[in-house]
């Protein structure tokens, strides 16, 4: 079972990922692939309760006109070593000023969480079998980063001066 966490709690996952867009979309909160959103934007906006799933090759700027109305954007990490999702999160937060939830999904491991948080992720769907409670403890490992990032826009030398 996969655990969903934010920066402070283990959460109930009430968003389902739609992988078969040829079938009838399920009821409730759904996350659809970005290309499907672009092709069906008006119908999905009218339906409501629809978020995005972005893959590493997605251009977040393609969603600039709609991003403010989207509650959740899930960014897929197909493999531990694929870092394109970090760039997607930063573009969403810094260029598009996205204020909603950015959720990391896929091959999400505990030792990535702090880096993901610093890039703007706010929720993390952990790889199957990982403990949500242990993952939450991991955030306390890094207490005072040197560099500026999305979560802390002032570098250490400015904070300590």
Rosetta blueprint (number, residue, H / E / L):
1 X L
2 X L
3 X L
4 X E
5 X E
6 X L
7 X L
8 X L
9 X L
10 X E
11 X E
12 X L
13 X L
14 X L
15 X E
16 X E
17 X E
18 X L
19 X L
20 X L
21 X L
22 X L
23 X L
24 X L
25 X L
26 X L
27 X L
28 X L
29 X E
30 X E
31 X E
32 X E
33 X E
34 X H
35 X H
36 X H
37 X H
38 X H
39 X H
40 X L
41 X H
42 X H
43 X H
44 X H
45 X H
46 X H
47 X H
48 X L
49 X L
50 X E
51 X E
52 X E
53 X E
54 X E
55 X L
56 X L
57 X L
58 X L
59 X L
60 X H
61 X H
62 X H
63 X H
64 X L
65 X L
66 X L
67 X H
68 X H
69 X H
70 X L
71 X L
72 X E
73 X E
74 X E
75 X E
76 X E
77 X E
78 X L
79 X L
80 X L
81 X L
82 X L
83 X L
84 X H
85 X H
86 X H
87 X H
88 X H
89 X H
90 X H
91 X H
92 X H
93 X H
94 X H
95 X H
96 X L
97 X L
98 X L
99 X L
100 X L
101 X E
102 X E
103 X E
104 X E
105 X E
106 X E
107 X L
108 X L
109 X L
110 X H
111 X H
112 X H
113 X H
114 X H
115 X H
116 X H
117 X H
118 X H
119 X H
120 X L
121 X L
122 X L
123 X E
124 X E
125 X E
126 X L
127 X L
128 X L
129 X L
130 X L
131 X L
132 X H
133 X H
134 X H
135 X H
136 X H
137 X H
138 X H
139 X H
140 X H
141 X H
142 X L
143 X L
144 X L
145 X L
146 X L
147 X L
148 X L
149 X E
150 X L
151 X L
152 X E
153 X L
154 X L
155 X L
156 X H
157 X H
158 X H
159 X H
160 X L
161 X L
